[in-house]
Every structure is written in C-alpha cells, then in structure tokens.
C-alpha cells in the first residue's frame, strides 16, 4: 500500500509564522514615565502595547485619529433631518397627484393654495436651518480645526 509515496502527516495546530518574533527586551519606567507612556499609547488608538512600542522604536508611522463627538452627533442629526426632508418631498408629490385626481379644478386650486402657503413656510424654515448650520460650522467646527 505504501508504493514508495509518503503521506504528509497533519500535526494539527497553527501554521508556523514565516518571521516569528523571538527576541525579547525588558525595560522599566518610573511612575511619571509610565503615566506619560500610557497617555501616548491611548492617544495612538492602537490595541496592542507591544506593537505600539515596536512602532515607536523603529520609527514606523503611527496614525492618530481623534473623533470630535459633538460634531459627529451634529452631523448624524443633520443627516436624519435631511432624510425627513426628502420624505416630505416625496409625500408632497403624492399629495399633488391625489388632489388633481380626486377633486375638481376649483377645490384642487384651493387645496394647492393652502399647500403652497405651507411650502413657503417650510422653505423659510429650511433657510433658517441652513443659516444655523453655517453659524455652527463657523463657531465650532472651524475653530476646532485651528487648534
């Protein structure tokens, strides 16, 4: 049954790494140095301290991403608002079609006049929202980028 061909025996477990990290170095820090190290490590956003230390020692690039939560929350709420605004536009088109289909010319004109008044109020509100958005960006977002 052998026929001169040997089967590779599966040992199981992990495949060995191509370039394993075998060398180990130990260093000690004072309390102040440790606090500073931990602050820098947390600001880096990395999850592994060993990889962070290697990156710093070998001068690899460390990307730091800071998230401004109030600005992010503002952006999320503004996006939700625009979704609602888009839905209002879809409903507006449906209402106009229904009015023309179900009412006479005079009644349709009266209802459309009311709808037009509400639309102008909504347009004024939209302009106020745009103005407040610009003020917010100028006051908070642009000032934070300068810092």
ZILIN-V689268 format. One record per backbone hydrogen bond with DSSP energy under -0.5 kcal/mol. CO is the residue of the C=O (numbers start at 1). NH is the residue of the N-H. E is the energy in kcal/mol with one decimal. If there is no record, write none. Layout:
co & nh & e
CO & NH & E
CO & NH & E
//
This chain:
co & nh & e
2 & 5 & -2.2
4 & 6 & -0.5
9 & 11 & -0.7
20 & 22 & -1.0
30 & 34 & -2.7
31 & 35 & -2.3
32 & 36 & -2.2
33 & 37 & -2.8
34 & 38 & -2.8
35 & 39 & -2.0
36 & 40 & -2.4
37 & 41 & -2.7
38 & 42 & -2.7
39 & 43 & -2.2
40 & 44 & -1.4
41 & 45 & -0.9
41 & 46 & -0.6
42 & 45 & -0.6
47 & 49 & -0.6
48 & 52 & -1.8
49 & 53 & -2.7
50 & 54 & -2.3
51 & 55 & -2.3
52 & 56 & -2.3
53 & 57 & -2.8
54 & 58 & -2.5
55 & 60 & -2.7
56 & 59 & -1.0
61 & 63 & -0.5
62 & 64 & -0.5
63 & 65 & -0.5
64 & 66 & -0.5
66 & 68 & -0.6
67 & 69 & -1.1
68 & 72 & -2.3
69 & 73 & -2.9
70 & 74 & -2.3
71 & 75 & -2.4
72 & 76 & -2.3
73 & 77 & -2.5
74 & 78 & -2.5
75 & 79 & -2.2
76 & 80 & -2.2
77 & 81 & -2.3
78 & 82 & -2.3
79 & 83 & -1.7
80 & 84 & -2.1
81 & 85 & -2.4
82 & 86 & -2.3
83 & 87 & -2.1
84 & 88 & -2.2
85 & 89 & -1.8
86 & 90 & -1.9
87 & 91 & -2.5
88 & 92 & -2.5
89 & 93 & -1.9
90 & 94 & -1.9
91 & 95 & -2.6
92 & 96 & -2.2
93 & 97 & -1.9
94 & 98 & -2.3
95 & 99 & -2.7
96 & 100 & -2.2
97 & 101 & -1.9
98 & 102 & -2.4
99 & 103 & -1.7
104 & 108 & -2.8
105 & 109 & -2.2
106 & 110 & -2.1
107 & 111 & -2.7
108 & 112 & -2.5
109 & 113 & -1.9
110 & 114 & -2.0
111 & 115 & -2.4
112 & 116 & -2.4
113 & 117 & -2.0
114 & 118 & -2.1
115 & 119 & -2.0
116 & 120 & -2.1
117 & 121 & -1.8
118 & 122 & -2.3
119 & 123 & -2.3
120 & 124 & -2.1
121 & 125 & -2.2
122 & 126 & -2.3
123 & 127 & -2.0
124 & 128 & -2.0
125 & 129 & -2.3
126 & 130 & -2.3
127 & 131 & -2.2
128 & 132 & -2.6
129 & 133 & -2.3
130 & 134 & -2.2
131 & 135 & -2.3
132 & 136 & -2.5
133 & 137 & -2.6
134 & 138 & -2.5
135 & 139 & -2.6
136 & 140 & -3.1
136 & 141 & -1.0
137 & 142 & -2.8
140 & 144 & -1.8
141 & 145 & -1.6
142 & 146 & -1.2
143 & 147 & -1.0
//
